[in-house]
Amino acid sequence: MKIEAPPWREIHLPGLGPLRIRDSGPPEGEPDAPTILLIHGWTVSADLNWCRTYEPIARRARVVAWDQRGHGAGGLRTSGRMRMEALADDAAAVVRALGVDRATAVGYSMGGAVAQAMWRRHPDLLDGLVLCATAMAFGLTTTERRDFAIMGASSLPARLAAALGREEPGWQAARRASERQAGTSMETGDADFDRWAWDETRAGSLHHVLRAAWNLGRFDSSDWIHEVDVPHAVVVCGDDDVVPTARQRQLAHALPDATILEIDADHAACVLRPDLFVPALDSALDAVHGPAPR
């Protein structure tokens, strides 16, 4: 399926190897436009998370995106850890490979945890932070901790299944679990798009994705998120059952001076409600960088 997206190019991350990234370059006539890192959420690819976002945001900024470790077809298949801090280090390595001084991290869901960890570990590389559909912590209830633990324990069987070419049943189970958590089908009603979206998801490594879930459940920024010292904004999904809306609001109010944009949409707003999500993200970037040239 064809989407409107920046071209691919390959960069080299020291100690990790080659990584394919989307890179729009600066908008025409705007060589000093900010660099925006679009950091996707759990299970999905960069293209699936940001397919509705690439083109409008590339009008105002240099847009860069990549598949995170183990995700999508292009994510690094490292044997290293899948902690949010490791994914944040990957993002920092991307910035250094681009040769830019600083970038703005825009993180969605799990990508929001990665963006928070990036500020914590590499504050010198960030000039702004936009956190979307995300939270300070994800494994707070007994049920959540149990579910994350089950996913972590399932990562080794998933690795063995992959070696035997039998990942598909595991992906189907993960899909059903995601839909139960969301309380709705993740399908759009567009058969071509839905097939493409499913292909993008299962192109990832289920072993890595499950390990990422275990580590997402252990992430907690509540002790330090109030220290964020770069311009920042939060996009809250007001009808979200995956990352509960209340937790998104708690994150927004824990930050020292966040611009808060709330939209009437569920967790899949970036794909299903771009009419709401993209203007909110655009306003969030206005808050961080000032209004874009029109």
C-alpha positions, 0 to 999 in steps of 0.5 A: 500500500502506498502512503505519503511518507518521507523517503527512506535512507540508511544511517549507521549507528555505532555498535548497532549497525545500519538502520533504515530511517524516514527522513524528509529533510528540511522543508523547502526554503526553511533550512533552519526548521526544527528536526522532529523525531517521530517515535512510534508506539508498541507493536506497530511500525513507524509507518503505521503509527505516523502514516497520517502525520508525515506529510502535514508535519513535514511542511513545517519541519524535518521529519525523521522516523524509524522502526524501533528495536524489534518492531516493523520490518526495519527495527534493529534485531539486537540481542540487547535489552529492550528497556525504554532506556535502551530505545532512548539511547537508539533515538540519541544515536539517530540524532548524532548520526543525523549530525544535527545539534538538537531535535524535538522528540514526539513520542506516541504511547510507548514512544512517549516513554522512550521520549521521556527516557531520552530527555532523562538520559540525553538532555543535550540532544533535545530542544523540545518534547511532545508526549502523545497518548502516553503516561508516566507509568503503565504497570500500576494495577495488579492486572496490568502487572500480571499482563506485562509479566505474562508477556515477558514470560512469553518472549522466550517461547515466541523466540523458539516459535520464530525459529520454527517459522510459527510466529503467526499464532502468537501474533494472532493471540497478541492481536486479540489481547490488544483488542480486548484491552482497547474494547474495540476492533483495531480495524478501520473498515478499509480492507486494503489499509487493514491488511497493510496495517496487519502486515506492518505489525507482524513484520516485527519480531514477536520475541522483541515486542513481548520483551518491550512490553515487559519493560514498558510495564516497569517504566516509571518517570514519576520521580523525575518528570517534573524536572523537564527543562525544555519546551514541552506539550502533551496531546491527551486522547480523551476516550482512551482505554489503552493508556487511560485518559486519567493517566495522560492527564496526570502526566500533563499536570506533573510536567512543570509547564505543559501545553495540554491539547485534549482530543475526543478520540481513543488510543488509535487517534493517530490512525483513525482520527487524523482530523483531530490528532494532526491539528493537535500535534501541530498546535503542540509543535507551535507551543514548543517552537512557535507558529510554523511559517504558513 
